[in-house]
Amino acid sequence: MPQTLPSGRCNSPLGPPAGLSGLPPVGVSVAVHQSGPRRLLGADSPHPAWPTFQGGAVLVGASRGMVSVYVDRALGDQAVVNATDLLADADRIVADNNAVFAIVGGPVSVLVCGLSGATDGSGGADHGGCDFMSGGAIEVCAAFGNSILVGALFEAELAECAMNGALCGSSTGEALSRWCAAEICQNAIASWATAPAWVAAGMPNWVDHTFQSDMHEPSVGCAMAFISWLRSQGFTLGTIAQRMVALGDDGTLAQLHAAVMGAPAYGTWQEFECAVAELPDGVSDDDPFFVLRSR
């Protein structure tokens, strides 16, 4: 079963690996959209019950795709830029997420705030559960000057809502949500790589076993590298995501490989291990098979 956390959450807040400074990814510093005057629309509007935020949230606006975007009024103009850029990009993110999971999602509200006191994105993101009913109030950390990172944080939580209770709180579900964020939002969380932690741990076999926590970096990192390997063989993220959700909480990466390949799961770990050993540059990030960099 997924890890159960305080306040009823079944997943842990998304954040960078332990010890990472949280600096924005190199080369990603331009806002997604520069969309006209940035006007706060609803200073007195009622707002959702956020997972942790207790301050004053201001409604920036609502997209056509049922995304309402709020901002912490105390963070000033740069947070408003983040929120307005997210609002402008929200329908694209939702459409791409729906396509990956082959669903029609529900309405969500997202708050741009200073999670853990950060304004560089390193506070990560959080929501209350892994479906659109319990998890539809999403908090994302402001990332001044780096609005695409805010979009990626939103997508990571939106992907977990799309899993509809499956995978959430497991290493495989965490990896899938991060891959969705990477593919849909320009690999904006590239600097948060966990696959190197898997290598540093001695590359244990998390292909035949799934770790039932989304905060265990070696198992998440193994899954990140494994999805990169599958993507390099021509399988779409949608195919991978839908098979993973169908396999559920206890599904393994070996079973995923069998499902997409139409072959037995036996021997998958050895095949993956050999593929990693043949990488000319080893595993230095979450996409060692160069899927995102070749696009």
C-alpha positions in Angstrom: 0.0 0.0 0.0 1.2 3.6 -0.5 3.0 5.3 2.3 0.5 7.1 4.6 1.6 10.5 5.8 0.2 13.0 8.3 -3.0 14.9 7.2 -4.2 11.8 5.3 -1.8 12.3 2.4 -0.7 9.1 0.6 2.3 10.7 -1.1 5.2 12.8 0.0 5.8 16.4 -1.3 7.8 16.5 -4.5 11.3 18.0 -3.9 14.9 17.9 -5.1 17.2 15.1 -3.9 18.6 15.5 -0.3 21.4 18.0 -0.2 20.7 19.6 -3.5 20.8 23.4 -3.5 17.7 23.7 -5.6 19.2 26.2 -8.0 17.2 26.5 -11.3 18.2 24.2 -14.1 21.0 25.6 -16.3 19.7 27.2 -19.4 16.1 27.4 -18.2 15.5 31.0 -17.1 12.9 32.4 -19.5 9.3 32.5 -18.6 7.0 30.3 -20.6 4.7 33.2 -21.6 4.9 36.9 -21.4 1.1 37.4 -21.6 0.2 41.0 -21.2 -0.6 42.9 -18.0 -0.5 40.8 -14.9 -3.6 41.7 -12.9 -4.7 40.1 -9.6 -8.3 39.2 -10.1 -9.7 38.0 -6.8 -8.2 39.3 -3.7 -11.3 38.4 -1.7 -12.3 35.3 -3.5 -12.8 32.1 -1.5 -10.0 29.6 -2.1 -9.5 25.8 -1.6 -8.1 24.3 1.6 -4.5 24.1 0.7 -2.3 21.2 2.1 0.0 23.4 4.1 -0.4 27.1 3.2 -2.0 29.4 5.7 -1.4 32.8 4.3 -3.3 35.1 1.9 -3.9 33.6 -1.5 -5.1 35.7 -4.4 -6.9 34.3 -7.4 -5.0 35.2 -10.6 -7.4 33.6 -13.0 -8.9 30.4 -14.4 -8.1 28.7 -17.6 -10.5 27.2 -20.1 -9.2 23.7 -19.0 -10.5 24.1 -15.4 -7.3 25.2 -13.7 -7.6 28.0 -11.2 -4.3 29.7 -10.4 -3.6 31.5 -7.1 -0.6 33.3 -5.7 0.7 34.1 -2.3 0.2 37.9 -2.2 3.1 38.3 0.2 5.7 37.2 -2.4 5.4 40.2 -4.7 5.6 40.8 -8.4 8.0 37.9 -9.4 5.6 35.4 -7.9 2.7 37.0 -9.9 4.8 36.5 -13.0 5.2 32.8 -12.2 1.5 32.5 -11.5 0.4 34.4 -14.7 2.8 32.3 -16.8 1.4 29.1 -15.3 -2.1 30.3 -16.0 -1.1 30.9 -19.7 0.4 27.5 -20.0 -2.0 25.5 -17.9 -4.3 24.3 -20.6 -1.4 22.9 -22.7 0.0 21.1 -19.6 -3.5 19.6 -18.8 -4.0 18.5 -22.4 -0.6 16.8 -22.6 -1.2 15.1 -19.2 -4.6 13.9 -20.3 -3.1 12.5 -23.5 -0.3 10.6 -21.5 -2.8 8.9 -19.2 -5.7 8.7 -21.7 -8.1 10.4 -19.3 -10.3 13.4 -19.0 -9.1 15.1 -15.9 -11.0 17.1 -13.3 -10.8 20.7 -12.1 -7.8 21.7 -10.0 -6.6 24.7 -8.1 -2.9 25.5 -7.9 -1.2 28.0 -5.6 2.2 29.5 -6.3 3.8 30.1 -2.9 7.1 30.0 -1.0 7.1 26.3 0.0 9.7 25.8 2.8 10.5 29.5 2.5 12.0 29.1 -1.0 11.4 31.1 -4.1 13.8 29.2 -6.5 11.6 26.2 -6.9 13.5 24.1 -4.4 10.5 23.9 -2.1 9.0 21.5 -4.6 5.3 20.8 -4.7 2.5 19.2 -2.7 -1.1 18.1 -2.8 -3.5 16.2 -0.5 -4.0 13.0 -2.4 -3.5 11.1 -5.7 -6.8 11.7 -7.5 -8.6 14.8 -8.7 -11.0 14.9 -5.7 -8.5 14.6 -2.8 -5.5 16.0 -4.6 -7.0 18.9 -6.6 -5.6 21.6 -4.4 -2.0 21.8 -5.4 0.8 23.9 -4.0 3.9 24.7 -6.1 7.0 26.5 -5.1 7.6 29.9 -6.7 10.7 30.0 -9.0 11.6 33.6 -9.7 12.8 34.0 -13.3 12.1 30.3 -14.1 8.4 29.9 -14.8 8.9 26.6 -16.7 10.0 25.0 -13.4 6.8 26.1 -11.8 4.9 24.4 -14.7 7.0 21.2 -14.2 6.1 21.1 -10.5 2.4 21.5 -11.4 2.6 18.7 -13.9 4.3 16.3 -11.5 1.4 16.7 -9.1 -1.2 16.7 -11.9 0.3 13.4 -13.1 -0.2 11.9 -9.7 -3.9 13.0 -9.7 -4.2 11.2 -13.1 -2.9 8.0 -11.5 -6.2 7.9 -9.6 -4.8 6.3 -6.5 -2.5 3.8 -8.1 1.3 4.1 -7.7 1.1 7.1 -5.5 3.6 6.8 -2.7 5.8 4.2 -4.4 9.1 4.6 -6.1 7.6 3.8 -9.5 4.9 6.4 -9.2 7.3 9.1 -8.2 9.5 8.3 -11.2 6.5 8.4 -13.5 5.4 11.8 -12.2 8.9 13.1 -12.7 9.1 11.8 -16.2 5.8 13.4 -17.0 7.2 16.7 -15.7 10.4 16.3 -17.7 8.6 15.5 -21.0 5.8 18.0 -20.8 7.9 20.9 -19.3 11.2 21.0 -21.1 13.1 18.8 -18.7 13.0 21.6 -16.2 13.7 19.4 -13.2 16.9 18.0 -14.8 19.0 19.2 -11.9 16.9 17.2 -9.4 18.3 13.9 -10.8 17.9 10.8 -8.6 19.5 8.1 -10.9 23.0 9.1 -9.7 21.9 8.1 -6.2 21.0 4.7 -7.5 24.5 4.3 -9.0 26.1 5.6 -5.7 24.1 2.9 -3.8 25.7 0.2 -6.0 22.9 -0.1 -8.5 20.6 -2.4 -6.4 17.9 -4.4 -8.2 14.8 -2.2 -8.0 13.5 -3.7 -11.3 12.2 -6.9 -9.7 11.0 -5.1 -6.6 9.2 -1.8 -5.9 10.0 0.3 -2.9 6.8 1.4 -1.2 7.9 5.0 -0.6 8.3 8.0 -2.9 11.2 9.4 -0.9 13.8 6.6 -1.4 16.2 8.1 -4.0 18.0 4.9 -5.1 14.8 3.1 -6.1 13.3 6.3 -7.7 16.5 6.8 -9.5 16.5 3.2 -10.8 13.0 3.7 -12.1 14.0 7.0 -13.8 16.8 5.3 -15.6 14.6 2.3 -16.5 11.9 4.6 -18.1 14.7 6.3 -20.0 15.7 2.9 -21.3 12.2 2.0 -22.4 11.7 5.4 -24.0 15.0 4.9 -26.0 13.4 1.7 -27.4 10.6 3.7 -28.9 7.9 3.2 -26.3 5.9 6.4 -25.7 5.4 7.9 -22.3 1.7 7.3 -22.7 2.2 3.6 -23.3 4.5 3.3 -20.3 2.2 5.4 -18.0 -1.0 3.5 -18.8 0.7 0.2 -18.3 2.2 1.3 -15.0 -1.2 2.5 -13.7 -2.8 -0.8 -14.8 -0.1 -2.8 -12.9 -0.9 -0.8 -9.7 1.0 -0.3 -6.5 2.8 -3.6 -6.4 3.7 -3.7 -10.1 7.4 -3.9 -10.8 9.5 -2.5 -13.6 10.1 -6.0 -14.8 6.3 -6.5 -15.2 6.2 -3.1 -17.0 8.8 -4.3 -19.4 6.9 -7.5 -20.0 3.7 -5.6 -20.6 5.1 -3.3 -23.2 7.3 -5.9 -24.9 4.8 -8.8 -24.8 7.5 -11.0 -23.3 8.2 -12.7 -20.0 9.4 -10.5 -17.1 12.2 -13.0 -16.3 15.6 -11.7 -17.3 14.6 -8.0 -17.5 17.0 -7.0 -14.7 19.9 -8.6 -16.5 19.0 -7.0 -19.8 18.7 -3.5 -18.2 21.9 -4.0 -16.2 23.8 -4.8 -19.5 22.3 -1.8 -21.2 23.4 0.5 -18.4 26.9 -1.0 -18.4 27.2 -0.2 -22.2 26.4 3.5 -21.7 29.4 5.4 -22.9 29.0 8.2 -20.3 27.5 6.1 -17.5 24.5 7.4 -15.4 24.9 11.1 -14.5 21.3 12.2 -14.8 17.8 10.8 -15.0 17.9 10.3 -18.7 21.0 8.3 -19.3 19.7 7.0 -22.7 19.4 10.5 -24.1 15.7 10.5 -24.9 15.0 14.1 -23.9 18.3 15.5 -25.3 17.7 13.9 -28.7 14.3 15.6 -29.2 
